[in-house]
Amino acid sequence: MPAFPPHAQRLDRFMAQANARYYATTPLLSDFITAPEISQVFGELLGGWAAMVWQGMGCPDPFLLAEAGPGRGTLMADALRLITRQMPAMARAMQVHLVETSPLMRAAQAQALRPYTQPVWHDSVDDLPAGPLILLGNEFLDALPIRQFVHMPDGWHERHVADAAFHLAPCPAPVLPDGRALENGAVVELCEPALHVARLLGTRMTTAPGAALFLDYGHGSTLTGDSLQALRHARQAPPLEAAGEADLTAHVDFTAFGAAARQAGARAYGPVTQGAFLVELGLMERTEQLARATTAENAAALRSGAHRLAAPEKMGHLFRVMALQSPALPPPPGFTKGPAA
């Protein structure tokens, strides 16, 4: 086995540094398209979800409407357009906060939200002010840095990165669900920042009414396997090459995320598939309403967008949805099966 490079760094530290450079320098996330950019209905439905949750919270005034990883600001703009028109009392009560570190993205978000509000920006979910909170996070958790552990005949090793290649260093065994049997070479992923967010929100929701909604690609059960991937110039790329020039992501372990939130005091709902969630919120009905009021070309684009968001072979099954809430609140819309066990 080759010598372990002295300059190797843990995968999560490599990923954090690479993504920080990528988001700070790539013009408006040009390597991929997210759900809010596919259809305005996506943001409208999440705005309606937030409105129903706000009512279930007892209509607190003031309260924070926040988004983590708000991209170009499209989701929040579509949500605010609906809230402003349909729920003026909520619009007057809300204070919009965005969790965003990139100056480029903050500028785009300010422009997108100018008709509705002047948001307050934060570098971290930890920095959101105290008080009643509704938090939205679309494709936020997948970009948080992960650690990878490999089960080998001589014990556990953790993946480090040097010279665009993985290198293994012996390490203590990671905490795994009881009874799991692993083959040699099996990879286990751990996203410590996501678990921190879950615990932070869970603790917060025991002291003030709160709800959070996360939509991301991932899985509903803790699995082994390497899910690290990269997009560069809108195409799949080797994850360790051209650090800072590609978007690095990994599938979200919603089972671990929900468990961490519950242990901290929140109630977790889901995960459910994005398709089922959006359809239950009225994706098709709202799409047809808009389609009937526009040109044939625009109507076709709206229907195509709804299909892309909800169809199992598109984003409908790969993307999952989980909600966290204060225990005393009524079940949130879109989760008919109730809280996770």
N, C-alpha and C positions, 0 to 999 in steps of 0.2 A: 504494500500500500504506500502511495507517495506521501512524503512528509506533509504535515498540516501547515499551510502557509501562515506565517506570523501576522500577516495583514488581513486575514479572513475575518469577516464580521457575520454575526448572526443574521439569518434570513430576514427576521422582522426589522432589524435596523437597516439592512440593505433596502428593503421594500419601502420603508418610511422615507429614507433619503431620496430614493429614485422617484417616488410619487410626488414628493414636495417639489422637486425640480420640474417634473412633468406639468403639474397643475399651475406652477408659477410662470411657465414659458409657452405652453401650447395654447394657441389662440382658440378660446371658447370651445374646448373639448371637441375638436374637429375630427378625432379618430373614431367616434362612436355616436350613436343616437340613442337617447333615452326616451322613456314612455311619454313624458310631457311634450316632447318635440314631435311625437307621432300623431297625437290627437289632443285638441284642447279639452276634450271631454274628460281625459284623465285628471287634469288639475281641477276641473269643475267638480268631479265626483269626490275628490279628496277634500275640496272646500265644503261640499255638502256633508261629508262625513264629519269634518271638524265642527260644523254648525250643529249637527245633532248631538255630538258629544258635549259641546258647550252647554246646550240646553239640559242634558243629563247631569251636568255639573252644577246646575242651579243658576246658570247665566252669570258667572262671576264678572265683576266690573271693578277694576281692570283685570285683564288676564294676558298671558303671553301666548301668541301664536308664533311658533318657531319652526324653522326648517333646518335640518342638518344636511350639508352637502347640496345646496340649492342650485347648482349648475348655472345656467344662464338666467335663472329667475323665472322661467316660463311656468313651472308648476305653481309657484306662489302667486304669480300674476293672474293665472286662470282661476285659482281659488279665491283670490281677493275680488275679482270681477263678480263672481257669483255671490260671495258674502255681501259685498257692497249693495248689490241689487236686491237680494232676497232677505238679508238679515241686517238691516241698518243698525239695529241696537247692538249687535255683535261687532259690527265694523267700528262703532264708536268706542266699544269697550276694549278692543284688542290693541296690543302693542306688538309689532312685528319684529322678530329677532331672527337673525341668520347666522348659522355657524359656518364660516368660510374663512380660509386662510389666504387664498390667492387674490392679489390685487387686481389681476385681469378679470376674474370672475366677479369680484365685488363691484367693479365698474359696470359690468353688464347687468348685474342684479339691480343696481341703483337705477339704471335706465329703464329696465322692464317694470319696476315697481313705482316709478315716478308718478303715474296717474293715480295711485292709491295711497301711498305712504312713503315716508322716509325710514327705512329699516335701521335697526341697530345691529352691528356686526360683532361677532365673537370668534375667537380662535378655537374654542373648544366647547363641548356641551357642558363641561364643568363651570363655565363662566356665565351661563344663563342666570339671570336674577331669580331670586326666590319668588314664590307666589303661584297661583293657579297657572297650569301650563298645558298646552296642546302642542305636541311636537310631531312633525312629519319628517320622514327620512326615506327618500327614494334613491336606491343605489348608493347608499352611504356606507353601510357596514362592509360591503365587499371590498372596498378600497383600504380598509384598515389593515395594518401589517400583521402577518401571521408568523408563527413559528412552526417548524416541521420536525417531527421526531421519527426516526427510522428504527424498527425493531429488527435487531441483528442476532445471530447465534450467541455472540458474546455480551449481549445486553443492549441497552438503548443508546442511540447516538442522535445528536442534533445537527441539522443541516446549517452550514455556514457557507458564505459566498466569497470567492476570491477569483479574480481573473476570468470572469464570466463562466464559472463552473462551481458545482457544489462540492463541499468538503465536509466530512463527518468528524464530529468530536464526541467522545463519550460523555454521557450525562445521566442524571438520575431519571428514573422512570416517570413519565407523565401520568397524571391522574386519569384513569380510564373507567368507564362504566363497569359495574361488577359483572364478572363472568365472561368478559370478552376474551375470545381466543384469537391470537394474531399469528399469522404466518411470518416467517423470516422475510425481511424486506418490506413489510407493511409500513405505510406512512400514516402518521397521525398529525393532524393540524390543530393548532391552538391559536385563537385570536384573543389575546389578552386585552387589547383596547376595547373590543366589542363587549367582552364580559365586564369591563370597568363601566362602560356606558349603561349596561343592564343593571348593574348594582347601584350605580348613581341614581338612575331614574327610579328604581324600586324603592330606595331609601327616601327619595324626595316625595314619592307618591304616598308615603305613610304620614307625611306632615302637612301636605297641601293637596287639594284635588288636582289630578293630572292624568293625562293620557298621551300615549305615543304610538305612532303607526309606522312600521318599517316594511318596505317592499324591496325585495332583492332576490337575486338568483341564489339558490342554495338548496338545502335538503331538510326534510323534517325529522330525520333521525341521525344520530351521531354515526358517521361513517368513517372508515379509513380510506386513504387515497390522497393522491397529489392533485389538488385542484388549482394550483397557481397557474395563471395565464396572463398573457400580455397582448395588447393591441397597439400596433404601430402603423401609422399611415393607413388607418382603417382596416388593417389586416392582422390576422394572428401572427405573432412573432415569438421567437425564443425568449422566455421571461428574463434571462440573465444577461442578454445582450443589449447594448445601447441603453444603459441605465439612464433614466431621466428623459428618454425620448419615447417611451412607451408607457401606456397605462397598465399598471400591475393590479390584478384583482384575484380574489379567491372566493370560492363558494362559502356562503354563510351557514354555520352550524346553528340553526334555529333552536334545536333541542337544548344545547348548552346555553344559548342566549336567554331563552325563556326560563330555564331553571335558575340561572343567576338572578334574574329579576324577581322571581317568586321567592327565592331565599332571602332577598332584601326587603320583601314586603308587598310587592305589587301582585296584581293578578294578570296572568298572561293568557292571551287568546290566540289560537292558531298553533302552527302555521296552516293557512289554507292556500290553495293555488290562486295566483293573481286572476286567472280567468274567472273562477267561481266568485271571487270577491267583487270584481268589477261588474260582473253580470248581476249579482245580487243588489249592487248599489244603483243599477239602472243604466249600464253602459249602452245597451242596444236601444233602449227607449230614447235616451238623450241624443244618441247618434242619429236616429231616424227623425227626431224633431228638427235637428239642425239640417239634415239632408233635404227635408221637404221645403226648406226656406232658402235654398241656394241653387247654384247652377248644377247641371248634370255632372260636370267635371269635378266640382267640389264635393258633391254628394258621393261620387265614387271614391274619392280620396278619404272621406270621412268613414265610409263603410270599410274600406281597406284598412284604415288605421284601427278601427274597432276589432276587426278580425286579427290583426297582428298582435294586439294587446291581449286578446282572450283565447285565441285558438290554442289547443293543446300542443300542436306541432310548431307553434310560433313561441310567443312569450307566456302564454297562458298557463303552462304547466311548469316550465323551468323556474319562473319567478314565483316566490312565495310571499305571504303577507302575515305579519304578526302584530298584534296590538298589546300594549301594556297599559294598565289602568290602576288607579286607586281602588282598593278593595270594595269601598262602599258605593262605587258608581254602578249604574245599570250596564248590562252587556253592550258593547259597542256595535254599531251597524256592520253587517258583513260577516258576522261570526255566529251563525245560527246554532252551532254545536256547543257553544258555551266555552268556558275557560279550559285551558289545557290541564291535564291531570298533574 
